[in-house]
Each structure stands twice: as C-alpha cells, then as structure tokens.
Amino acid sequence: MQRLGRWGLLKLVAAIICIAGLSWFALDYFIPAPPSKFTMVTSFPGGHYVDLGNRYREILARSHIDLELRSTEGAVENLKLLNDPKSGIQVGIMQGGIATGKQAPDLLSLGRIDYQIFWLFYPETEKFDDVTQFKGKRIAQGPPGSGTRAVTEKILNVSGVNSENTTLLNIPVQDAVNALNDGRIDALFITFAEDSPILLSLLKNPHVRTLSFTDAEALTRIFPFLVRLVLPRGTIDYARKIPAADVTLIATTNVILVRKEIHPALIDLLAQTILEAHSAPGLFQKVGDFPTQTDPEFPVSQEARDFYKNGPSFLNRYLPFWMTNYVQRIIAVLVTVIAVVFPIFNYAPRLFLWSVHERMSKLYRRLRAIEKKLQAELHVPQLAALQDELENIDRAASILSVPARYSALLFSLKDHINLIRTRLAARLIEMRSHVTKVDQDVNA
C-alpha cells in the first residue's frame, strides 16, 4: 500500500504539471503577452508630436519597451494609418477636430494630453480685431495633410476666408516667420508647442502682433472640439509686460488614439506614460488638467479611465512591467490548477469507491452464477469446473486494491466466497461418495 501511495502521489504531481502546462499554453494562445516593441505615428520632423514621441520613448524604455516613431505629414495621415488594420499601426497622436468615433469606430482614446493652440500672427503695422478681416490677405498655414491645416481651414471658412478670396500658402515654419518679418506674407496661422523657441521669439518680437480672438466663445460653440484660453498680460515677460494685454486664444486638445485590439497591458503602460509626461503644470494648464478621463470625440478606453481614476494596479505598483505579465499568468495558471484539482480531490474518492463497488459487483455476479448452478444436479467434472471458477474469483478478490477504510467490503466478499467454497466442497464430497458407492455395487 505504501508503494501504491507513492505512485498515486507521483501521478497527481504529473497531472498538476500537465494542467499547469496546458493552462500556460492556452493563456499564451488566447491572451498573448504584450509586445516589447511597437510603433507610434507622430508628425513631420521637428513637430510637436515628434517631441512628445521622444519623451514617451524615454519613459517607456525604463520598462524595457522599444517605441519606434514614424514620421508623417500630421494628424490626417495618422488617422488614415490608424484606421487601416493592415498598416501595423496601433498607436498614434492626433489633435481634435479631425474626426470622431463615428468616422473611426475601431479607435479608442487614452484621454486628451495637452493643448494645441492656434496662433495667428500679423505685422505690427496692421490692426486686426477679427479673423474675418484677413479676407484677401496672404496667409501661411500648416502643410497639407496636417491637423493644423485641417483645423485652421475650418476656422477660416466659417469666417468667410477661403482659397477663392484669399492666398493660402504652404511654407515651412521658419521660412514663414522670415516671410512675415520681411512683409512677404500678411499673416501666419499655425500651432506651436508652449516651449517652442520660434513661438517665444514671435511673442517677444515688437514688429509682430498676436490676434486676440474676441469671438472665441462663439467658435467653441460652432466647433465643440475647440476651447477658449487666455494668455494673461505679462506672462511671457513680466518685467517688459509681454504680452501688453490679455490675449484670447483658441485651441484644441491633442489625444492619444489606439486601435481596439491593442493589448490591455500596453494601455496601462501608455496611460502611466501619459500621466507622467503631462500631469505637470504649464503655460495654460494646471496640475491635474491632463490627461483627461473624457473625450469629446472618441470613446475613452475603460482601462485608461480606471488607471487615471485609481492609479496603477497592485502588481504594477510594486513590479516592473515585464515581470507583471508573467506574475499575472502564473496567478491565472494557479487559479486554473486549483479550480481543476480541488474538484478532483473532492470527487476522486467517490469515483474510486464507485470503481471498487463496480469490480466487486462483477465478482458477486460470478458468485451468484456458481450458486445458481449448485442448485442443479451436477457431475464431478462440472463441480470441479465450478471450483476452479471460484478460485479464480478468490484470486481476483485478493488482488483487488481496496483502501483500509473500505476493508468491510472486501471481507464481506471473502466471506461469501468461503461460504460458496464450503457448499461446493460438500457437494463435491457427496458426489464422489455417491460415485464410489455405485462402483462398489456394480463390482459386487
């Protein structure tokens, strides 16, 4: 029985290992590990999105994630690549006003990350109070295909300024600044990052003015993706009071978009990266303004919303990213093994007892067959054959593996075997005596 116990324990351990292995492979197939490398689409070289991508890459590198950045013409091309499942792009940066969840149902937002401010600069010799006054002027905008160009054209169109009555130019940013200073263009309508050196030089340039959008509130009602911001007097240079008065600006917000099939672990990691990169205060934002848990154009990923609300999970709080996934898998495998093994421990004794009863029932049926035949008239050879069958039953009962707690079942079977053996022996002796007496009578 000791050797049998060890063998049973060995089989149990082997079964647990097999269950764990199958569970691991099933998890690997149905819930694959997050990739250690992925690509994000940004914008043209030198653009704000490229700066953001480089910041994200540095943060993600600490978690052993390799972020590749692909330069594009801007938000419009980014949207096209994200909408194409064959492009291999699952993450991209885009600004508001380009599309909504209706036009891109396969995309999710990870929240708005910062402001994209539209600056409209013009020569100091001019005096403009409204966008409508730029009709017929020479205006430099962002490159075609960029989000900046798409949004500025919407603002100009609603103001009655379009390519039919105005010269809209596509000039590189630095060249456009030079052209504005030289008087070769009348306005520069474009976006800049808050810390852009070009922006600071324009704001401090005494020969250039910044348009204050007096009707900014109306524009935000016409285009819900726009927000109204104010650059207070003296913010850029308090001593020199630059700007000289409050400037009302219009802006949209940038957003990180992902495809719905992206690995959930990457969403958590990206949300953590976004929070680290954008939670600090800035020229127009306060602590906690970004990232947002809402989005006016796209549905926000539930994983990202939970992360912004509750912070990282318990495992992510204490373990590095690469280890978290393996620990989650190990926990899942352990839960699976426990869910399978515990019922086995519960039902295995019952199954074993049923097996013992089934084998004994077969032996009892053979015993009843012998007992039934004993009721008929039998000759010595027939009785001898029944005796051999009985011994076979006894040997089968002897090798029957029955735990000590079920010994009563075995002893009961043995008692019945012995009872039939006694009756069979008595019949055999009686039959042999009868045969001997008949032989003596014949010889006499």
Secondary structure, DSSP 8 states (H G I E B T S, - for coil): -HHHHHHHHHHHHHHHHHHHHHHHHHHHHHS----SEEEEE--STTSHHHHHHHHHHHHHHTTT-EEEEE--S-HHHHHHHHH-TTS---EEEEETTS--TTT-TTEEEEEEEEEEEEEEEEETT----SGGGGTTSEEEE--TTSHHHHHHHHHHHHTT--TTTSEEEE--HHHHHHHHHHTS-SEEEEEE-TT-HHHHHHHH-TTEEE---TTHHHHHHHSTT-EEEEE-TTSSBTTTTBSSS-EEEEEEEEEEEEETTS-HHHHHHHHHHHHHHH-S--SS--TT-SS-S--SSS-B-HHHHHHHHH-S-HHHHHS-HHHHHHHHHHHHHHHHHHHHHHHHHHHHHHHHHHHHHHHHHHHHHHHHHHHHHHTS---HHHHHHHHHHHHHHHHHHHT----GGGHHHHHHHHHHHHHHHHHHHHHHHHHHHHHHHHHHHHH-
